[in-house]
Amino acid sequence: RSGNSPESVAAVRLADKICKRCYHLVITCDKEGQLANYNSGNRKYTFVLPPESNDKSLAMTASYTSMLLTGLLFARFNEIDNLKKQVDYLTKFGRTIISSHSSVIKEIASLDFERAVFLGSGPLFGTATESHLKLQELTDGQIICKNDSYLAFRHGPKAVINEKTIVVFLFSNKESVQRYERDLVRSMQKGKKALLLIGVSDCPVEGLSLDRKIYFENTSSGIDEEFLAVCSVLPAQILGLFKSLKLGLKPDNPSVSGAISRVVEGVVIYDAG
């Protein structure tokens, strides 16, 4: 986001030091940041996002989705003109989540839960990782969070479930993947019961016993799975906001002790040797 984290700047400098030929693509939200202004002896291209993406709060929200989308678009740069429809889907879905599902997410935040598990497959595994981090950050660690893939969750991690746990299923829109995800949801009926099972998907997933369903359209939109990962993080971001308020914290700066900060501090960079 800022381009000022010590390990980020050090990684670029180290690459320049050990590589005779190196190319840097810098995606950042701050034109004044160290990465944006780093002078490399190698080829470097800097892409600075609009100022609105540079969150002022501790936890990344708009900056995360903006940088993720930018990375996805760069990865498919040779077909960029055909990706406008994908971006339009994200705009539409984001508005749907905020306008149609915020009240449901606020109601979930009001529940007395202490743990949250986020599950995702493929590109949505990264979304599950970011979702668990966001809720944990915004609640100052009062809500202990975990992320995993659907298949790995069966092999032991499922033991974390208890009556104070919510489970958020981030569903793929690929049928070949989703059938395994549905099987995992059905298996949740065995063992300790979670407080709440929540589904997040581009369209309703039928035939499952879920307590809450957050979906973006009534029928499949055709959005590519990797772009689905961008909008699927919004429910966790909104949940983190409401839960932070519920716990009496300040969402922009939820860390009461100062254990975490907007830009990581105190990182010692050692010589590569």
PyMOL commands that set and color helices and strands:
alter all, ss='L'
color gray80, all
select helices_A, chain A and resi 6-18+51-53+62-75+77-82+84-109+123-138+150-153+157-160+175-187+225-231+234-246
alter helices_A, ss='H'
color red, helices_A
select strands_A, chain A and resi 23-28+43-48+115-119+144-148+165-170+196-201+212-215
alter strands_A, ss='S'
color yellow, strands_A
deselect
rebuild
show_as cartoon
